[in-house]
Amino acid sequence: MIHDRILSALMGLVGACSNSSPTPDTRNLLIQALSFPANHPDAAAAEGMVKRIQAEKYRISPNCATCTAPCGNTSDYDTNLLYQAEEPLRSLRFALLDELQAVASALCRSACPPEKVPPLDFFLRALMWIRLDLEPEYLQELLEETRQWNAQLQGEEPEPEPEAGHSRQEG
């Protein structure tokens, strides 16, 4: 799972991108941040990543750094809201985060041609939808899209989802 402080800062960056145009560096930073593990032993490295994310946020939306009446759109996200969400939203959000991290990690491990790298819009939408209270069906669709990206990056075909009431272990 992603480091909570990094995820919190990423959500603020996504909010900034919904108001203003991202920079050419935004996608790479999102990918690097999503691939940063929660159990990384170096707390200073995690805090360094948070600072990079916040610096990018203020490059995109410079007035937010000094705003005296913040709207909250670019504020860091309270990750407790993820843990406190009702089912099935909580499970879908965490499954989506896991898949996003897998996509980001695959991109960090290999040099993919540009056409095989998910567009910035995909990452922004996924993170924004995790933040919002959407119907589970929307998150499920996005989870499937994320799994397809992940399978493509791994050079595999995505596994079909088991039918409701069946597990993968059942024959």
Phi and psi in degrees as a GROMACS rama.xvg file:
@    title "Ramachandran Plot"
@    xaxis  label "Phi"
@    yaxis  label "Psi"
@TYPE xy
-71.2011  150.819  ILE-2
-62.4651  129.876  HIS-3
-57.7278  -42.168  ASP-4
-65.4767  -36.693  ARG-5
-68.2719  -45.1528  ILE-6
-60.2981  -42.7323  LEU-7
-58.0088  -47.0439  SER-8
-67.5264  -38.1612  ALA-9
-59.4395  -39.7624  LEU-10
-63.433  -36.5253  MET-11
-65.7832  -38.9356  GLY-12
-63.5671  -41.5952  LEU-13
-61.0082  -40.8476  VAL-14
-61.4119  -40.8947  GLY-15
-62.4964  -39.2955  ALA-16
-69.3314  -20.6213  CYS-17
-78.7511  -16.8253  SER-18
-100.22  -32.0447  ASN-19
-138.785  164.608  SER-20
-71.8094  132.636  SER-21
-64.4194  162.572  PRO-22
-89.6844  170.334  THR-23
-62.8631  -18.1488  PRO-24
-90.1959  -9.63425  ASP-25
-61.4613  -47.1606  THR-26
-60.9808  -45.9884  ARG-27
-62.5432  -38.9074  ASN-28
-65.6176  -42.6638  LEU-29
-58.5183  -43.8718  LEU-30
-64.5689  -45.4279  ILE-31
-62.5238  -42.3723  GLN-32
-67.7342  -41.0192  ALA-33
-65.8715  -27.4812  LEU-34
-86.9856  -2.43258  SER-35
-76.8038  118.988  PHE-36
-75.0085  147.459  PRO-37
-64.2509  -30.839  ALA-38
-95.4415  21.8257  ASN-39
-58.2784  128.892  HIS-40
-71.8583  -14.4641  PRO-41
-103.073  99.0682  ASP-42
-61.5361  -32.993  ALA-43
-66.3096  -35.0078  ALA-44
-66.1712  -40.981  ALA-45
-63.2213  -44.8244  ALA-46
-65.7845  -34.2072  GLU-47
-63.6055  -39.1946  GLY-48
-65.6503  -42.3587  MET-49
-58.6257  -43.7946  VAL-50
-64.5576  -38.0379  LYS-51
-63.6206  -41.6744  ARG-52
-64.3353  -45.1229  ILE-53
-66.5478  -37.0924  GLN-54
-62.3222  -41.1464  ALA-55
-64.7082  -41.0937  GLU-56
-58.0978  -43.4322  LYS-57
-77.8324  -20.1431  TYR-58
-68.2566  -40.0199  ARG-59
-74.7684  -40.6714  ILE-60
-132.034  73.1886  SER-61
-61.701  -30.7084  PRO-62
-69.2516  -20.2693  ASN-63
-67.4351  -26.4641  CYS-64
-65.6202  -28.9737  ALA-65
-120.504  11.5168  THR-66
-63.1425  132.832  CYS-67
-91.7781  -9.41793  THR-68
-134.964  70.0929  ALA-69
-60.0152  137.811  PRO-70
-83.8645  -18.3725  CYS-71
94.6324  -12.9663  GLY-72
-63.1766  -35.2911  ASN-73
-105.609  8.03965  THR-74
-68.7163  151.147  SER-75
-60.8747  147.567  ASP-76
-87.126  142.336  TYR-77
-82.3108  101.189  ASP-78
-66.4961  -14.7607  THR-79
-58.964  -28.3843  ASN-80
-63.0955  -31.5787  LEU-81
-66.8073  -45.3126  LEU-82
-70.0127  -27.4006  TYR-83
-92.5178  -3.92078  GLN-84
-64.0787  150.485  ALA-85
-74.5307  155.088  GLU-86
-75.7414  147.929  GLU-87
-87.7365  0.457556  PRO-88
-58.7331  -43.024  LEU-89
-58.7313  -49.996  ARG-90
-63.1364  -41.1107  SER-91
-66.0284  -41.2848  LEU-92
-63.0191  -44.8005  ARG-93
-69.7523  -35.6371  PHE-94
-63.7278  -41.435  ALA-95
-64.7576  -42.6902  LEU-96
-60.8275  -43.2249  LEU-97
-59.692  -44.9141  ASP-98
-67.003  -40.119  GLU-99
-60.304  -41.5548  LEU-100
-64.5936  -38.3773  GLN-101
-64.5637  -41.1955  ALA-102
-61.9251  -48.7287  VAL-103
-62.3031  -42.6168  ALA-104
-64.0491  -40.6213  SER-105
-62.8491  -39.5995  ALA-106
-67.7354  -34.9787  LEU-107
-72.3549  -27.8026  CYS-108
-81.5632  -22.5494  ARG-109
-136.553  158.407  SER-110
-92.5832  103.457  ALA-111
-94.5324  144.849  CYS-112
-63.9677  148.748  PRO-113
-52.4087  -33.9709  PRO-114
-71.4113  -14.8705  GLU-115
-95.6977  -4.44009  LYS-116
-91.8262  127.31  VAL-117
-56.8628  143.296  PRO-118
-68.6524  158.111  PRO-119
-53.8183  -40.6951  LEU-120
-55.7896  -36.9156  ASP-121
-60.8216  -48.843  PHE-122
-64.8869  -42.9464  PHE-123
-62.5109  -44.9271  LEU-124
-63.2579  -44.7037  ARG-125
-61.6002  -46.6563  ALA-126
-67.1307  -38.6071  LEU-127
-65.4654  -41.7442  MET-128
-67.6974  -30.1311  TRP-129
-64.9964  -35.8746  ILE-130
-73.0071  -32.3417  ARG-131
-87.5285  157.71  LEU-132
-90.1371  87.083  ASP-133
-103.062  165.49  LEU-134
-65.3768  142.768  GLU-135
-54.5335  -31.9669  PRO-136
-59.8855  -37.9711  GLU-137
-66.0169  -43.2563  TYR-138
-66.3513  -36.6396  LEU-139
-63.764  -42.7165  GLN-140
-61.5087  -44.1366  GLU-141
-67.2483  -36.0837  LEU-142
-61.2206  -43.3349  LEU-143
-63.3522  -41.8545  GLU-144
-61.879  -41.1245  GLU-145
-65.703  -40.636  THR-146
-62.5426  -35.9074  ARG-147
-66.4807  -42.2808  GLN-148
-60.6593  -44.3234  TRP-149
-62.3205  -45.6288  ASN-150
-62.2803  -41.0212  ALA-151
-62.1994  -42.6654  GLN-152
-68.9546  -29.2733  LEU-153
-86.1185  -6.44392  GLN-154
73.7263  29.4378  GLY-155
-123.296  166.239  GLU-156
-90.9195  138.653  GLU-157
-65.5889  142.977  PRO-158
-72.6871  138.278  GLU-159
-67.839  148.343  PRO-160
-72.3562  141.308  GLU-161
-67.7293  151.59  PRO-162
-66.5808  155.081  GLU-163
-55.2417  134.677  ALA-164
87.787  -2.31763  GLY-165
-119.125  142.494  HIS-166
-102.28  167.904  SER-167
-66.9552  -24.838  ARG-168
-77.4102  -23.412  GLN-169
-73.2122  143.455  GLU-170
